[in-house]
């Protein structure tokens, strides 16, 4: 068994949702997490800045000699993942393809919602991945720029009038389109699962990008 650790990074606390799933799925593995809380959020940055930050995050994790790295950040996964992979000799896993694969599998009516940062939504990465996996799928995307700020400040619990008001404003139009699946395209959003589920209702399945990336990493490592 390769005893080197697995590296994980995100712009802040959100990637801990992916780390939690990795710990559950692979308790035998050593994990190194870096949350760039000093520069959070990433979602309103330019692509050039995001690539710069991602390279620096990778450089830090490489000091631990990881055997693989999970980019547990939807924003970096949609804007800088290809660059990181081209520059690296170790496997790097993002959140887009695993989440898109899960959503394409579970949707019954072919209508999928997507929430993420402005950068993630603007990239069109999820739409391209879903179209490849299931041609004809309908994707309705919504940028939710305030959610990361609120989560980072501890405003994510059901009953918090601030987060519930903001989330309802973002999510109600998505719910009303008739989607039956919603991709949580930022790893901060699973911390809002109860709030989001309460707004979307039981007919909408939530897909966590961070959790799906953990499943994908386990599959790939076991197949190696």
C-alpha positions in Angstrom: 0.0 0.0 0.0 1.2 3.5 -0.9 1.6 5.2 2.5 1.8 8.7 1.1 -1.1 11.0 2.2 -3.9 12.4 0.1 -4.0 16.1 -0.2 -7.2 18.2 -0.2 -7.6 21.9 -0.7 -10.4 24.5 -0.9 -10.8 28.2 -0.5 -12.0 27.8 3.1 -14.1 25.5 5.3 -16.2 24.0 2.5 -13.7 21.4 1.5 -14.1 19.8 4.9 -17.3 18.3 3.6 -15.2 16.4 1.1 -12.6 15.6 3.7 -15.3 14.2 6.0 -16.5 11.8 3.2 -12.9 10.7 2.4 -12.4 9.9 6.1 -15.5 7.8 6.1 -14.8 6.0 2.9 -11.0 5.5 3.4 -10.3 5.5 7.2 -6.9 3.9 6.5 -5.6 6.9 4.5 -3.7 9.8 5.9 -5.2 13.1 4.7 -3.7 16.6 4.6 -6.2 19.5 4.3 -5.5 23.1 3.3 -8.2 25.7 3.6 -7.2 29.1 2.2 -9.3 31.0 4.7 -7.1 34.1 4.2 -8.3 34.6 0.6 -11.8 33.2 0.8 -14.0 33.4 -1.3 -12.5 32.4 -4.6 -15.8 32.7 -6.5 -15.5 36.3 -7.4 -11.9 36.2 -8.7 -10.6 36.3 -12.2 -9.4 33.2 -13.9 -5.7 34.4 -13.8 -5.9 34.9 -10.1 -7.6 31.6 -9.5 -4.9 29.7 -11.5 -2.3 31.6 -9.4 -4.0 30.6 -6.1 -4.5 27.0 -7.2 -0.8 26.7 -8.1 0.2 28.0 -4.7 -2.2 25.7 -2.9 -0.8 22.8 -4.9 2.8 23.8 -4.1 1.9 23.8 -0.4 0.4 20.3 -0.5 3.3 18.9 -2.5 5.6 19.6 0.4 3.8 16.6 2.0 4.6 14.3 -0.9 0.9 13.4 -1.6 0.0 10.4 -3.9 -3.1 12.3 -5.1 -4.8 15.6 -4.6 -8.5 16.5 -4.4 -9.4 20.0 -5.6 -12.4 20.2 -3.2 -13.3 23.6 -4.7 -15.9 24.0 -7.3 -14.5 27.3 -8.5 -10.9 25.9 -9.0 -12.3 22.7 -10.5 -14.2 24.7 -13.2 -11.5 27.2 -14.0 -8.0 25.8 -13.2 -8.1 22.0 -13.0 -6.8 21.4 -16.5 -3.8 23.6 -15.9 -3.0 21.9 -12.6 -3.2 18.5 -14.3 -0.9 19.5 -17.1 1.7 20.7 -14.6 1.5 17.8 -12.2 2.8 14.2 -12.2 0.4 13.0 -9.6 -3.4 12.4 -10.0 -5.6 15.4 -9.4 -9.3 15.0 -8.9 -11.9 17.8 -9.2 -15.5 17.9 -8.3 -17.2 18.6 -11.7 -17.2 15.3 -13.5 -18.1 13.1 -10.5 -21.0 15.4 -9.6 -22.2 15.6 -13.2 -22.1 11.8 -13.5 -24.2 11.4 -10.3 -26.7 14.0 -11.4 -27.1 12.5 -14.9 -27.7 9.1 -13.3 -30.3 10.1 -10.7 -32.4 12.6 -12.6 -35.7 11.1 -13.7 -37.1 13.9 -15.8 -33.8 15.2 -17.3 -34.1 18.6 -15.5 -31.1 19.4 -13.3 -30.5 22.5 -11.3 -27.0 23.8 -10.4 -25.9 26.2 -7.8 -22.4 27.5 -7.4 -20.1 30.6 -7.3 -20.2 33.2 -10.0 -16.9 31.8 -11.5 -18.2 28.2 -11.5 -21.5 29.1 -13.1 -19.9 31.4 -15.6 -17.4 28.7 -16.7 -20.2 26.4 -18.1 -18.1 23.4 -17.0 -21.0 21.5 -15.4 -23.3 22.0 -18.4 -20.6 20.7 -20.8 -20.0 17.7 -18.6 -23.7 16.9 -18.2 -24.3 17.3 -22.0 -21.5 14.8 -22.7 -22.9 12.3 -20.2 -26.6 12.7 -21.2 -27.3 14.6 -24.4 -30.5 16.6 -24.2 -30.4 17.1 -20.5 -31.8 20.5 -19.3 -29.6 22.4 -16.9 -30.8 25.5 -15.0 -27.9 27.3 -13.2 -28.0 29.9 -10.5 -25.0 31.7 -9.0 -25.3 32.1 -5.2 -22.5 34.5 -4.3 -23.6 35.3 -0.8 -23.8 31.7 0.5 -20.0 31.1 0.9 -19.7 34.3 3.0 -22.6 33.3 5.2 -21.3 29.7 5.7 -17.8 31.0 6.6 -19.4 33.2 9.2 -21.4 30.4 10.8 -24.7 31.3 9.3 -25.8 27.9 8.0 -28.2 26.4 10.5 -31.9 25.9 10.0 -33.9 28.6 11.7 -31.3 31.3 11.0 -33.5 33.9 9.3 -30.6 35.4 7.3 -29.4 32.2 5.6 -32.9 31.0 5.0 -34.0 34.3 3.5 -31.0 34.4 1.1 -31.2 30.7 0.2 -34.9 31.0 -0.5 -34.3 33.9 -2.9 -31.7 32.0 -4.8 -33.5 28.6 -4.8 -37.2 29.3 -5.3 -36.8 30.1 -9.0 -34.9 26.9 -9.5 -37.5 24.8 -7.7 -40.2 26.4 -9.8 -38.6 25.2 -13.1 -39.5 21.6 -12.2 -36.0 20.2 -11.6 -35.8 16.9 -9.8 -32.1 17.1 -9.1 -29.9 19.9 -7.7 -26.1 19.9 -7.9 -24.5 21.6 -4.9 -21.6 22.9 -7.0 -19.6 24.4 -4.1 -18.3 22.3 -1.3 -19.5 24.9 1.2 -23.1 24.1 0.3 -23.5 20.7 1.9 -23.3 22.5 5.2 -26.6 24.0 4.1 -28.2 20.7 3.2 -31.0 21.0 5.7 -31.8 24.6 4.7 -31.6 23.7 1.0 -33.6 20.5 1.3 -36.3 22.4 3.2 -36.7 24.9 0.4 -36.5 22.5 -2.5 -38.7 19.8 -1.0 -38.5 16.0 -1.0 -39.0 15.7 -4.8 -35.6 17.2 -5.5 -32.5 15.0 -5.0 -29.4 16.9 -3.8 -26.0 15.9 -5.3 -22.9 17.0 -3.3 -20.0 17.8 -5.6 -17.5 17.2 -2.7 -18.9 13.9 -1.7 -19.0 12.6 -5.2 -15.3 13.6 -5.7 -14.5 11.4 -2.7 -16.3 8.5 -4.2 -14.4 9.0 -7.5 -11.0 9.1 -5.7 -11.7 5.9 -3.9 -12.7 4.2 -7.1 -9.6 5.4 -8.9 -7.2 4.4 -6.1 -8.7 1.0 -5.7 -8.5 0.4 -9.4 -4.8 1.4 -9.6 
